[in-house]
Amino acid sequence: MKVVLGFSGGVDSAVSASLLQRAGYEVHALYLDNTDAHARQDAIDTAAFLDIPLSIRDVHDELEEKVSLPFCESYLRGETPNPCILCNPTLKFAHLLEEADRIGAEKIATGHYARAEDGVLYKGRSANDQSYMLCRLRREQLQRLTLPLGSFEKTQVRAMAAELKLPVAHKPDSMEICFIPDKDYVGFVSARRALPEPGDFVFHGRVIGRHEGIVRYTVGQRRSGLYEGRKLYISRIDAQHNTIELALWEELFKTEVRARCFNWLCEAPTGPVRASVRVRHTKWENPLCTAAVEGDTVRIVCDEPVRAPAAGQSAVLYDGERVLGGGFIC
């Protein structure tokens, strides 16, 4: 059986290729070229080492249109976007399916740490679960997806890479946004859009200082210094009025979250459902909740409050290990 594997040439995709080969798949690698020549060469060298065919697609322009510009516009609206969640369904998995159809492959695969079984998405091992990042996959993408690393932890995968003597066995993990390797996201936004002017910090209705421009801040971030002996944190970014509202630590916690553009990976419920929710890509904050569709949003009421839910991030619902879907916090 043929499978098209999203292939970066890093440890995760290389070990995924090996595991798929062991499972009897005919692996075809697809590298989406969106960074630089060095990264592309890693993919070429690793595919050659594994003796698997590699296709390369230049997606720089498409990434700019479908991910980078929406990322910038989200920041200008006072949101905190997650570019991987934007990219996965609209670019990465769309190309994987297109390539699979082109060569007659039944399956697609990536090196994400999650499980996909019979069109259902589940959490991976708790130490490095990445199911949150896949919450907006389209159901036709999920139906053909296999995730070979779903039952492993990263330490095990690195050990397998060393055992296989992969040329990238000791390559460090990529921690930055792939299209902003220098981590200067403010500079990245400013190269594409005019940055907002400085504005007011507001605490309990009173102006207490000036901020340097809303794109430099995120909800939950601590403001430097103290105010009347207390630490203050960003609780809301109001792009319309160019203000940033501040709060005390205990005021950051919310029991209600609303999510728009919700993407259900199961049949959409007709009434309230019990689930657990994750409002950011963390491993420790996953309270039980009740969720219900209300108009064009999903209202999520948590049994225990969550810290600083940020507009633009995703609220992802789980039924035990199963991912039910996710939407953008509004």
Residue pairs with C-beta under 8 A, 6 or more apart in sequence:
1 24
1 25
1 26
1 105
1 106
1 107
2 25
2 26
2 28
2 100
2 103
2 104
2 105
2 106
2 107
3 20
3 25
3 26
3 27
3 28
3 100
3 105
3 106
3 107
3 108
3 109
3 146
4 28
4 29
4 30
4 96
4 99
4 100
4 103
4 105
4 107
4 108
4 109
5 13
5 16
5 17
5 20
5 27
5 28
5 29
5 30
5 52
5 108
5 109
5 110
5 111
6 13
6 30
6 32
6 92
6 93
6 96
6 108
6 109
6 110
6 111
7 13
7 14
7 17
7 29
7 30
7 31
7 43
7 46
7 47
7 54
8 31
8 39
8 42
8 43
8 111
9 31
9 39
9 42
9 43
9 44
9 45
9 46
9 47
9 168
10 42
10 111
10 168
10 171
10 173
10 174
11 157
11 158
11 161
11 166
11 168
11 169
11 171
11 173
12 111
12 112
12 113
12 149
12 157
13 29
13 46
13 110
13 111
14 46
14 50
14 161
14 164
14 166
14 168
15 111
15 148
15 149
15 157
15 160
15 161
15 164
15 166
16 109
16 110
16 111
16 148
16 149
17 27
17 29
17 47
17 50
17 52
18 50
18 160
18 164
18 166
19 148
19 149
19 160
20 27
20 109
20 146
20 148
21 27
21 50
21 52
23 148
25 107
27 50
27 52
28 52
28 53
28 55
28 99
28 103
28 105
29 43
29 47
29 52
29 53
29 54
29 55
30 54
30 55
30 56
30 57
30 95
30 96
30 99
31 40
31 43
31 44
31 47
31 54
31 55
31 56
31 57
32 57
32 59
32 91
32 92
32 95
33 40
33 56
33 57
33 58
33 59
33 60
34 59
34 60
34 63
34 178
34 179
35 178
35 179
35 181
36 181
40 56
42 168
42 171
43 54
43 56
44 54
44 56
45 167
46 166
46 167
46 168
47 53
47 54
48 54
49 166
49 167
50 166
55 99
57 95
57 99
59 91
59 95
62 91
63 87
63 91
63 179
66 86
66 87
66 90
66 91
67 83
67 86
67 87
67 90
67 91
67 179
68 83
68 179
68 188
68 192
69 192
70 81
70 86
71 81
71 83
71 86
72 188
72 189
72 192
72 193
73 193
74 80
74 81
74 312
75 81
75 185
75 189
75 214
75 215
76 189
76 193
76 196
76 214
76 215
76 239
77 239
77 311
77 312
78 214
78 236
78 237
78 238
78 239
78 311
79 237
79 310
79 311
79 312
79 313
80 218
80 219
80 310
80 311
80 312
80 313
81 312
81 313
82 133
82 281
82 312
82 313
82 314
83 177
83 179
84 133
85 132
85 133
85 135
85 136
85 314
85 326
86 136
88 133
88 134
88 136
88 137
89 136
89 137
89 138
89 141
89 263
92 110
93 108
93 110
93 137
93 138
93 141
93 145
94 141
96 108
96 109
96 110
96 141
97 108
97 140
97 141
97 144
99 105
100 106
100 107
100 108
100 144
106 144
107 144
107 145
107 146
108 141
108 144
108 145
108 146
109 145
109 146
109 147
109 148
110 145
110 147
111 148
111 149
112 124
112 130
112 131
112 133
112 134
112 147
112 149
112 150
113 124
113 125
113 128
113 129
113 130
113 147
113 149
113 150
113 152
113 153
113 154
114 121
114 122
114 123
114 124
114 129
114 130
114 131
114 134
114 147
114 150
114 323
115 121
115 122
115 123
115 124
115 131
115 147
115 150
115 151
115 321
116 122
116 142
116 145
116 146
116 147
116 150
119 139
119 142
119 143
120 142
120 265
120 266
120 322
121 131
121 134
121 137
121 142
121 265
121 322
121 323
122 131
122 150
122 321
122 322
122 323
123 129
123 131
123 318
123 321
123 323
124 130
124 131
124 147
124 149
124 150
124 151
125 150
125 151
125 152
125 153
126 283
127 153
127 154
127 155
127 283
128 153
128 154
129 283
131 316
131 318
131 323
132 278
132 281
132 314
132 316
132 326
133 281
134 323
135 263
135 265
135 314
135 316
135 323
135 325
135 326
136 263
136 314
136 326
137 145
137 263
137 265
138 263
139 265
142 265
149 157
152 160
154 173
158 169
161 168
161 169
162 169
162 170
176 182
176 183
177 183
177 185
179 188
180 188
185 215
186 195
186 213
186 215
186 216
189 195
189 215
195 213
195 215
196 213
196 214
196 215
196 239
196 242
197 213
197 242
198 210
198 211
198 212
198 213
199 210
199 211
199 213
199 214
199 241
199 242
199 243
199 244
200 207
200 209
200 210
200 211
200 242
200 243
200 244
201 207
201 208
201 209
201 210
201 211
201 223
201 243
201 244
201 246
202 208
202 243
202 244
202 245
202 246
203 227
203 232
203 245
203 246
203 247
208 227
208 246
211 217
211 244
214 237
214 239
214 242
214 244
217 234
217 237
217 244
218 234
218 237
218 310
219 234
219 235
219 236
219 237
219 308
219 309
219 310
219 311
220 233
220 234
220 252
220 307
220 308
220 310
221 233
221 234
222 231
222 232
222 233
222 234
223 231
223 232
223 233
223 234
223 246
226 232
227 246
230 248
231 248
231 249
232 246
232 247
232 248
233 246
233 247
233 248
233 249
233 252
233 308
234 244
234 245
234 246
234 247
234 308
235 245
235 246
235 247
235 251
235 252
235 308
236 244
236 245
237 244
237 245
237 311
238 244
238 245
252 307
252 308
253 305
253 306
253 307
253 308
254 302
254 305
254 306
254 308
254 309
255 301
255 302
255 304
255 305
255 306
256 299
256 300
256 301
256 302
257 277
257 279
257 299
257 300
257 302
257 306
257 309
257 315
257 329
258 297
258 298
258 299
258 300
258 329
258 330
259 297
259 298
259 300
259 314
259 315
259 326
259 327
259 328
259 329
259 330
260 296
260 297
260 327
260 328
260 330
261 327
261 328
262 293
262 297
262 298
262 325
262 326
262 327
263 325
263 326
263 327
264 324
264 325
265 323
265 324
265 325
266 322
266 324
266 325
268 293
269 291
269 292
269 293
271 292
272 290
272 291
272 292
273 290
273 291
273 292
273 317
273 319
273 324
274 288
274 289
274 290
275 288
275 289
275 290
275 291
275 317
275 318
275 319
275 324
276 286
276 287
276 288
276 289
276 317
276 318
276 319
277 286
277 287
277 289
277 291
277 300
277 302
277 306
277 315
277 316
277 317
277 318
278 285
278 286
278 315
278 316
278 318
279 285
279 306
279 309
279 310
279 313
279 314
279 315
279 316
279 329
280 309
280 310
280 313
285 306
285 307
286 318
287 302
287 303
287 304
287 305
287 306
288 302
288 303
288 304
289 300
289 301
289 302
289 303
289 317
290 300
290 301
291 298
291 299
291 300
291 301
291 317
292 298
292 299
293 299
297 327
297 330
298 315
298 317
298 327
300 315
300 317
309 315
309 329
310 329
311 328
311 329
311 330
312 328
312 329
313 328
313 329
314 326
314 327
314 328
314 329
315 326
315 327
315 328
315 329
316 323
316 325
316 326
317 323
317 324
317 325
317 326
318 324
